[in-house]
Amino acid sequence: MTIFFRHFCSGLIAASVLLLGVPAHCAESAGTGTESAVKPKASAAPKKSSTRKPVAHTRVSAKLESHSASATQPHSAPKVVVAAKQSMGELEGLRATHDSLALKSSVALVMDQDTDEVLFSKNSQAVLPIASITKLMTAVVVTDAALPLDEVLTVTQDDVDTEKGSRSRLSVGTQLTREEMLHLALMSSENRAAHALGRNYPGGLAVFVSAMNAKARSLGMNDTHYVEPTGLSSLNQSSAHDLATLVKLAHTHPLIRELSTSPQFLVDVGSRKLQFHNTNRLVSNPTWDIGLQKTGYITEAGRCLVMQASLAGRKLIMVFLDSSGLNTRLADAERVRRWVTQMTPKPVS
């Protein structure tokens, strides 16, 4: 009877639970007032499993930490693009000048050496930096002084370029004769050689530069001024007309003609031999008959070239200043050569 009564009560309670929709475990946790009171009984698992973090949460946390770490890392500074420095001719707008030969040089002059007739002119009165064309006047002053060509000169620290930081194959302590220094200055545009020539002039470098300017004035080169013998300074300036005058005079010096047009030169430097080449490859071109030449370049001057050449039965002097590209000064010279040889040139501007 007792057993029957217990079963009867249990059944009655279960029926009440089903009818009222109350969870069967509510009476056990109702008094706690916690959120777990409404969780299914399955959540009442051992502590070990209830405290384990779900894998998904770990991944999210890792992503957040990674994002936080990357957010705190310093960003690299943006790259600054530095515009190429412009030449003085470009700054003055000379490169925008158009001409009938489509030359790339801002300044050009073609003149008959014997008659001084101007066959072609483009901005020929503009005064611009002339870079290593300077060395042509350096050579004139040295040869005019009739200094011993076999005298040995030494490259010193004073000859190292502090203006532009240019390189040289002539290390400090190199000893060469004055003629060898002159050869390298004219043919390969060697800056240390040119500076050593000026420094070893009687009275020193300052007297040498004064002699350069005095020579320019005596020739009527009123647009010309020199501050040093290499052309590394942009303060060495001249016009195409003045440079044509200089080329005409320099061509009267046999040594300058010979050394400036030499294709290459092998120099003994201590226990080594160094091979130097001409900076103007046209001297090795069989289609050209060049009697004198000099190239030049610094950023402020652009690419420069002066030449004396025989074309179509005429001796011509050519000046090209502030050419914009690596080979455009030579290409301009080729344009002039074709123009002269294909037709009877008439003065143009």
C-alpha positions as CSV (number, residue, x, y, z in Angstrom):
1,M,0.0,0.0,0.0
2,T,2.8,2.3,0.9
3,I,4.7,1.6,-2.3
4,F,1.5,2.1,-4.3
5,F,1.0,5.5,-2.6
6,R,4.5,6.7,-3.4
7,H,4.1,5.8,-7.1
8,F,0.8,7.5,-7.2
9,C,2.2,10.8,-5.8
10,S,5.2,10.8,-8.2
11,G,2.8,10.4,-11.1
12,L,0.6,13.2,-9.9
13,I,3.6,15.6,-9.5
14,A,4.9,14.8,-13.0
15,A,1.5,15.4,-14.5
16,S,1.3,18.8,-12.7
17,V,4.7,19.7,-14.2
18,L,3.7,18.9,-17.7
19,L,0.4,20.8,-17.4
20,L,2.0,24.0,-16.0
21,G,5.2,24.0,-18.3
22,V,7.6,24.6,-15.4
23,P,11.1,23.0,-15.7
24,A,11.5,20.2,-13.5
25,H,14.7,21.6,-11.9
26,C,13.3,25.1,-11.0
27,A,12.6,24.1,-7.4
28,E,16.3,23.2,-6.9
29,S,17.8,26.5,-8.1
30,A,14.9,29.0,-7.8
31,G,16.2,30.4,-4.6
32,T,19.6,31.3,-6.1
33,G,18.3,34.2,-8.2
34,T,21.1,33.5,-10.8
35,E,21.0,33.2,-14.5
36,S,21.7,29.6,-14.4
37,A,18.3,29.0,-12.9
38,V,16.8,29.2,-16.5
39,K,19.6,27.1,-18.2
40,P,18.9,23.5,-19.1
41,K,20.1,21.0,-16.6
42,A,22.7,19.9,-19.2
43,S,24.6,23.0,-18.4
44,A,25.2,21.9,-14.9
45,A,28.3,20.1,-16.1
46,P,31.5,19.7,-14.1
47,K,33.5,22.9,-13.6
48,K,36.3,21.7,-15.9
49,S,34.1,21.7,-18.9
50,S,32.1,24.9,-18.0
51,T,35.3,27.0,-17.7
52,R,36.9,25.9,-21.0
53,K,36.8,28.7,-23.5
54,P,35.2,27.8,-26.8
55,V,37.7,27.6,-29.7
56,A,35.8,30.3,-31.7
57,H,36.3,32.8,-28.8
58,T,40.0,32.1,-28.8
59,R,40.2,32.8,-32.5
60,V,38.3,36.1,-32.2
61,S,40.5,37.1,-29.3
62,A,43.6,36.3,-31.3
63,K,42.3,38.4,-34.2
64,L,41.6,41.3,-31.9
65,E,45.1,41.1,-30.3
66,S,46.7,40.9,-33.7
67,H,44.7,43.9,-34.9
68,S,45.6,45.8,-31.8
69,A,49.2,45.0,-32.2
70,S,49.3,46.1,-35.8
71,A,47.4,49.3,-34.9
72,T,50.2,50.2,-32.4
73,Q,53.0,49.6,-34.8
74,P,54.5,52.8,-36.3
75,H,53.7,53.3,-40.0
76,S,56.7,53.7,-42.3
77,A,57.2,57.3,-43.5
78,P,55.8,57.9,-47.0
79,K,58.3,57.9,-49.8
80,V,59.2,61.4,-50.9
81,V,59.8,61.8,-54.6
82,V,62.4,64.5,-55.2
83,A,62.1,66.3,-58.5
84,A,65.2,66.3,-60.7
85,K,67.2,69.5,-60.4
86,Q,66.7,71.7,-63.4
87,S,69.5,73.3,-65.5
88,M,69.7,77.1,-65.6
89,G,68.7,77.0,-69.2
90,E,65.6,75.0,-68.3
91,L,64.7,77.4,-65.5
92,E,65.0,80.3,-67.9
93,G,62.6,78.6,-70.4
94,L,65.3,78.2,-73.1
95,R,64.4,74.5,-73.7
96,A,61.0,75.6,-75.0
97,T,62.6,77.3,-77.9
98,H,61.9,75.6,-81.2
99,D,64.3,75.7,-84.2
100,S,64.3,74.5,-87.8
101,L,66.7,71.6,-87.1
102,A,64.7,70.4,-84.1
103,L,67.8,70.4,-81.9
104,K,67.6,69.3,-78.3
105,S,70.2,71.8,-77.1
106,S,68.8,75.1,-75.6
107,V,71.7,77.0,-77.1
108,A,73.4,76.3,-80.5
109,L,75.7,78.2,-82.8
110,V,77.3,77.1,-86.1
111,M,79.9,79.5,-87.5
112,D,82.3,79.5,-90.4
113,Q,85.7,79.5,-88.9
114,D,87.3,81.5,-91.7
115,T,84.7,84.1,-92.4
116,D,82.8,84.2,-89.0
117,E,79.6,83.8,-90.9
118,V,76.9,82.5,-88.7
119,L,75.1,79.6,-90.3
120,F,72.8,78.7,-87.5
121,S,71.9,80.4,-84.2
122,K,69.7,79.5,-81.3
123,N,69.7,81.5,-78.1
124,S,73.4,82.2,-78.8
125,Q,73.6,85.3,-76.6
126,A,72.3,83.4,-73.5
127,V,74.8,83.3,-70.7
128,L,74.8,79.9,-69.0
129,P,77.1,77.6,-66.9
130,I,79.5,75.9,-69.3
131,A,80.8,73.0,-67.1
132,S,84.0,71.4,-68.4
133,I,84.1,73.5,-71.5
134,T,86.0,75.6,-69.0
135,K,89.0,73.2,-69.4
136,L,89.5,74.6,-72.9
137,M,90.5,78.0,-71.4
138,T,92.6,76.1,-68.8
139,A,94.5,74.5,-71.6
140,V,95.0,77.8,-73.4
141,V,96.4,79.5,-70.3
142,V,98.7,76.6,-69.6
143,T,100.1,76.4,-73.1
144,D,100.4,80.2,-73.4
145,A,102.6,80.2,-70.3
146,A,105.1,77.8,-72.0
147,L,105.6,75.9,-68.7
148,P,107.7,72.8,-68.9
149,L,105.5,70.0,-70.2
150,D,107.7,67.3,-68.7
151,E,107.6,68.7,-65.2
152,V,106.1,66.2,-62.8
153,L,103.0,67.3,-60.9
154,T,101.4,65.6,-57.9
155,V,97.7,65.2,-57.2
156,T,97.0,66.4,-53.7
157,Q,94.0,66.7,-51.4
158,D,93.5,70.2,-52.7
159,D,92.6,68.8,-56.1
160,V,89.8,66.6,-54.7
161,D,86.3,67.9,-55.7
162,T,84.4,69.3,-52.8
163,E,82.0,71.2,-55.1
164,K,80.1,68.3,-56.6
165,G,81.8,65.3,-54.9
166,S,82.7,63.9,-58.4
167,R,84.9,60.8,-58.6
168,S,88.4,60.6,-60.2
169,R,90.7,57.7,-61.2
170,L,93.6,59.9,-60.1
171,S,94.1,59.2,-56.4
172,V,95.8,61.6,-54.1
173,G,99.6,61.1,-54.6
174,T,99.4,60.3,-58.3
175,Q,102.3,61.8,-60.2
176,L,102.1,62.7,-63.9
177,T,103.8,65.2,-66.1
178,R,102.2,68.5,-67.0
179,E,101.5,67.2,-70.5
180,E,99.8,64.1,-69.2
181,M,97.7,66.2,-66.9
182,L,96.7,68.4,-69.8
183,H,96.0,65.3,-72.0
184,L,93.6,63.9,-69.4
185,A,91.9,67.2,-68.7
186,L,91.1,67.8,-72.4
187,M,90.4,64.2,-73.6
188,S,88.8,62.6,-70.5
189,S,87.7,65.8,-68.7
190,E,89.7,64.8,-65.6
191,N,88.9,67.3,-62.9
192,R,91.8,66.6,-60.6
193,A,94.2,66.9,-63.5
194,A,92.7,70.3,-64.5
195,H,92.8,71.5,-60.9
196,A,96.4,70.4,-60.5
197,L,97.4,72.4,-63.6
198,G,95.9,75.5,-62.2
199,R,97.4,75.0,-58.7
200,N,100.9,74.5,-60.2
201,Y,100.7,77.7,-62.2
202,P,103.3,80.4,-61.1
203,G,101.6,82.3,-58.2
204,G,99.1,79.5,-57.5
205,L,95.4,78.9,-58.3
206,A,94.1,82.4,-57.7
207,V,96.6,83.9,-60.1
208,F,95.7,81.2,-62.6
209,V,92.0,82.0,-62.5
210,S,92.8,85.7,-62.9
211,A,94.8,84.8,-66.0
212,M,91.8,82.9,-67.4
213,N,89.6,85.9,-67.0
214,A,92.2,88.3,-68.4
215,K,92.5,86.1,-71.4
216,A,88.8,86.1,-71.9
217,R,88.7,89.9,-71.7
218,S,91.5,90.2,-74.2
219,L,89.5,88.1,-76.7
220,G,86.4,90.2,-76.3
221,M,84.6,87.4,-74.4
222,N,82.5,89.9,-72.4
223,D,79.9,87.3,-71.4
224,T,82.5,85.0,-69.8
225,H,83.6,84.6,-66.2
226,Y,85.6,81.9,-64.5
227,V,86.0,81.1,-60.8
228,E,88.0,77.9,-61.1
229,P,89.8,75.7,-63.7
230,T,87.6,72.6,-63.9
231,G,84.0,73.7,-64.6
232,L,82.5,72.0,-61.6
233,S,81.3,75.4,-60.4
234,S,78.1,76.7,-62.0
235,L,79.6,80.2,-61.7
236,N,81.8,79.5,-64.7
237,Q,79.6,81.0,-67.3
238,S,79.7,82.1,-71.0
239,S,77.7,82.5,-74.1
240,A,77.8,80.5,-77.4
241,H,79.3,83.5,-79.2
242,D,82.1,83.8,-76.6
243,L,82.8,80.0,-76.8
244,A,83.0,80.1,-80.6
245,T,85.7,82.8,-80.1
246,L,87.5,80.5,-77.6
247,V,87.4,77.5,-79.9
248,K,88.8,79.5,-82.8
249,L,91.7,80.6,-80.7
250,A,92.3,77.2,-79.1
251,H,92.4,75.6,-82.6
252,T,95.6,77.6,-83.2
253,H,97.4,75.5,-80.5
254,P,98.6,72.3,-82.1
255,L,99.0,70.6,-78.7
256,I,95.4,71.4,-77.7
257,R,94.1,70.1,-81.1
258,E,96.1,66.8,-80.7
259,L,95.2,66.1,-77.0
260,S,91.5,67.0,-77.2
261,T,90.9,64.7,-80.2
262,S,92.9,61.8,-78.9
263,P,90.6,58.7,-78.8
264,Q,92.4,57.1,-75.8
265,F,95.4,57.4,-73.6
266,L,97.3,54.8,-71.5
267,V,98.8,56.3,-68.3
268,D,101.4,54.8,-66.0
269,V,100.2,55.4,-62.4
270,G,102.8,53.9,-60.1
271,S,102.8,50.1,-60.7
272,R,99.5,50.3,-62.6
273,K,98.5,51.3,-66.1
274,L,95.2,53.2,-66.5
275,Q,93.3,53.4,-69.8
276,F,91.4,56.6,-70.4
277,H,89.0,57.4,-73.3
278,N,87.7,60.5,-75.0
279,T,84.4,61.7,-73.6
280,N,83.3,62.5,-77.2
281,R,82.9,59.3,-79.2
282,L,82.6,61.3,-82.5
283,V,86.4,61.6,-82.6
284,S,86.5,57.9,-83.5
285,N,83.7,58.2,-86.1
286,P,85.1,58.0,-89.7
287,T,82.4,60.3,-91.0
288,W,83.7,63.2,-88.9
289,D,86.9,65.3,-89.4
290,I,87.2,66.9,-86.0
291,G,90.1,69.3,-85.3
292,L,89.3,70.2,-81.7
293,Q,86.6,69.3,-79.2
294,K,85.5,69.5,-75.6
295,T,82.5,68.2,-73.7
296,G,81.0,69.3,-70.5
297,Y,78.4,68.4,-67.9
298,I,77.1,69.5,-64.6
299,T,73.4,69.6,-63.7
300,E,73.2,73.4,-63.9
301,A,74.7,73.4,-67.3
302,G,73.1,70.4,-68.9
303,R,75.1,68.5,-71.6
304,C,77.5,70.8,-73.5
305,L,79.8,70.4,-76.5
306,V,82.1,72.6,-78.6
307,M,83.9,71.4,-81.7
308,Q,85.9,72.5,-84.7
309,A,85.2,70.3,-87.7
310,S,85.6,70.2,-91.5
311,L,82.3,69.6,-93.3
312,A,81.4,69.9,-97.0
313,G,84.7,71.8,-97.7
314,R,84.2,74.3,-94.9
315,K,85.8,74.6,-91.5
316,L,83.0,75.1,-89.0
317,I,82.8,75.8,-85.3
318,M,79.9,74.3,-83.4
319,V,78.6,75.1,-79.9
320,F,75.9,73.2,-78.1
321,L,74.8,74.2,-74.6
322,D,72.3,72.8,-72.2
323,S,71.3,69.7,-74.1
324,S,68.7,67.7,-72.2
325,G,69.7,64.1,-72.6
326,L,72.8,61.9,-72.3
327,N,73.4,61.6,-76.1
328,T,71.4,64.5,-77.4
329,R,74.4,66.9,-77.8
330,L,76.0,64.4,-80.1
331,A,72.7,63.8,-81.9
332,D,72.5,67.6,-82.4
333,A,76.0,67.6,-83.9
334,E,74.9,64.8,-86.3
335,R,71.8,66.8,-87.3
336,V,74.0,69.8,-88.2
337,R,76.5,67.6,-90.1
338,R,73.6,66.2,-92.2
339,W,72.2,69.6,-92.8
340,V,75.5,71.0,-93.9
341,T,76.5,68.1,-96.2
342,Q,73.1,67.7,-97.8
343,M,72.5,71.3,-98.9
344,T,74.2,74.6,-99.2
345,P,73.6,76.1,-95.8
346,K,72.0,79.5,-95.5
347,P,72.1,81.5,-92.3
348,V,69.0,80.5,-90.2
349,S,67.8,81.4,-86.8
